[in-house]
């Protein structure tokens, strides 16, 4: 049985989020949470909120499953979202603020 949590439009580039997502993929939830708690990256906060059993989208399914200690992060993916384009004072060079979609799947 699986539970999935998705967050869209995170104001961080997918390349930076992917570093954190690759580290926790395949680990037990308890082990992943302790890694993410000590990690200095900004993306660790977002993935930690998504992979916690108290996440709003996962709470119904997770409480109906067997034991919380047996969960493992099955998949954690990041995808590209829209880019916000900005220009300073009407100049020709644009600044691209990249955003990303993050999906975390927790399974027994």
N, C-alpha and C positions, 0 to 999 in steps of 0.2 A: 504494500500500500504506500502511496506517495502523497506528499503535500507540496504544493508549489507556491512560491511567492515571487511577485514581479513588481519592480519599480521602474517607472519610465521617466525619462528627461532629467537624469541626474547631471548636475553641472560639473562634470568631470569627463575628461577624454576617455574613450574606451580602452586606449592603450595602457593608461595608468590603472584602470579598474581591472584589466585582464591579469595584471601581475598578482594582485591579491586573490582574484578568483581562482587562478591556477594553483595557488598554495593550499587552499582549503578543500579543493575538489578531492573526493574520496576519503576524507577523514571523518572520524566520529564527531558528532556535534559538540560534545564537551571539549574535545581536543582542539577543534576548530575555533571555538569561542575563546579559549585561553590564548591561542595564537593571535587571534584578531584583537584581543584586549591589549596585548603588549606591542602590537605592530604600530609603528609611527606613521603609517600612510593614512591619508584622508579617506581612501576607498575602503579601508578596513571597517570604518564606522558604519558605512552603508551596508556592507555585506553582513556585518555582525547583527544589525537590526533585522535583516531579511532572514538570516539562518536561525534566529532564536526561536524556540518553540512557542514563545509568547507573541509572535508576529500575528497581527490581526487576521491575515488571510490563511494562516496555517493553524490557528488555535483550535478550531472545531475538529479538524481532521486529526491533528496530533493527539489531542486528549482522548480520542476514541481508539487510537492505536495502543499497542501493548505497553511497553515501557519506554520512557523518554531516553534512557541511557543507550538503547540499542539503535538509535537513529544514526544514519550516516548521510553526509551531503553527497547525493548521487551526481548531480550536475550543478555547475555554477557557470553561467555564460554571460558574456557582455556583448552587446551589439551596438552598432552606431545609430544614433538618433540624429535629429536635425542639428544644424550648426547655426548659431546666432551670429550674424554678421554685424560688426560695428565699425565705424570709421571715426577717427578723432577729428573734430572740427571741420568736417567736410573734405578731408584729404582723400587722395585717390587710393591709398593703401588701406586694405580692410584688415580687421582683426577678427579671426574666427574663434568663437567660443564653442568648443565641441561639447556635446552632451551624449549620454549613453543610456541604454536600457540594460537592466540587470535582472537575471532570473536565477533563483536558487531553488533546487528541488531536494527535499529531504525524504529519505526512504528508509525502510527497515532493513 
